[in-house]
Amino acid sequence: MINTALTEIFRIEFPIIQAGMAGKVTNAKLVSSVCHGGGLGTLGAGYMSPEMIRYHIGEIRKLTTRPFAVNLLIQDEEYNKEMFEEGKKRLAPYYKQFKISMDEVVLPSYTWRDQLNVLIEEQVEIFSFAFGVPDESTLKYIRSKGIKTIGTATSVKEACFLEEIGIDAVVAQGLEAGGHRGGFFESDPLVGSLALIPQIVDHLQIPVIAAGGIMDGRGVVAAFSLGASGVQLGTAFLSTFESEAHPKHKEALFSSTERSTELTTAFSGKLARGLTNKLMKELSEDLSSIAPYPLQHYLTAPIRQKATLVNDEKYMGMWGGQGSRYCRLKSAHSVVRDIIRETNETIKQLSRHSSLS
C-alpha cells in the first residue's frame, strides 16, 4: 500500500491515475483494468456524445465496482460557423485525397454541459476536466451530489485558482506530457515537471497530482519527492492491450525516442504533444491557416479517422509524451502493478544509499 491524501479522497489503492485521453483511446476495458490494478481509471469523454458517455459508463460498471473518473473538456459553446467553412476550403485537398464528403465535416450538436448532465445523472464519483473551468453554480451543484473534482493546471496561477473555487485535487501538467495542454488561462508558460510540481505544491493546500513524462516507478518517486500526492499517466497506458490506440500508433510509440514528439496546434487548434508525422508537418507550415480550438479538431477529425481506417500513420493524430520509449506491451492492470513494484524498489534503493552515507 502507498497511502497519500489522494488514495483517501478517491478511495483507491494506489495514487496512480490514468489520464482521460479523449478521442477513442479509452474504453471500459482500459478503465476497469486500471481500477483493478489499484489505480484510478478515467474515461476520456471529451468528444463523446451524451448517449455514448452513458453507454460507456454502463459498460465500465459491468466490469468493476471500483471508483473511476470521467474527463470532460470545458470549452466555449459558440462556434464561428464562417471560420469553420473557411477551414473546410483550406483542407479540401485532404478531403479529396481520403474521399471525404463535406457533409462528414460537422460540428457537434451537444455541449459540455449536456455531457456533464450525464455524469450527474449516472452518479459518477469523480469528474476531471481540462481546457476550462465550470462556473461557480455548476461546481456547487456537483459538490452537492457528492462528486469529487480534479482540475488541470499548467501554472501556479491556474492551480491557485482551482483551489480557490473548491476543486478537490489539481493535476500539475509539465510540458513533457503527451496530448493536449490542459490549462485554461490564455498564456501557457510551458514549464517542465521538475520545476512546475514543487512550485504548485508550495502554493496549495489540496493534493497535487504530477503529470508529464512519468512512465515508471522512478518517476513516481521523483514526483513524491517534489511534494506530489500522486501521479497521472497517459502515454504509459496508450500501448496497453486494452487501449484502442491504433496498432500503427503503438508501433510508433515503441520505436520512439525523446526526440520523436513535438508540440503542435495542427490537429486541433490547441497546443498538444504528439508523434511527428506528415500531416503535422504539412499543416504546421502555415500556422495562420490553423483554425482555433475546437474548430480545427472537427475540421481534421475526418482526415485522421479515415487515415486510421486505411492504416496510414502519416495522417493520423498520434499523441505521446517525451517518455514514450518506455511504453510497455502489457495489460493496464499489469502496468499499474509494475509501476508500484518499481516505486517500492526505488524507495528501498534510495534508503540503502542513504544508510551507506
Buried (B, 14 or more C-beta within 10 A) or exposed (E): EBEBBBBEBBEBBBBBBBBBBBBBBBBBBBBBBBBBBBBBBBBBBBBBBBEEBBBBBEBBBEBBEBBBBBBBBBBEEEBEEEEBEBBBEBBEEBBEEBEBEEEEBEEBEBBBBBBBBBBBEEEBBBBBBBBBBBEEEBBEBBBEEEBBBBBBBBBBBBBBBBBEBBBBBBBBBBBBBBBBBBBBEEEBBBBEBBEBBBBBBEEBEBBBBBBBBBBBBBBBBBBBEBBBBBBBBBBBBBBBBBBBBBEBBBEBBEEBEEEBBBEBBBBBBBBBBBBBBEBBEBBBEEEEBBBBBBBBBBBBBBBBBBBBEEEBBEBBBBBBBBBBBBBBEBBBBBBBBBBBEBBBEBBEEEEEEEEEE
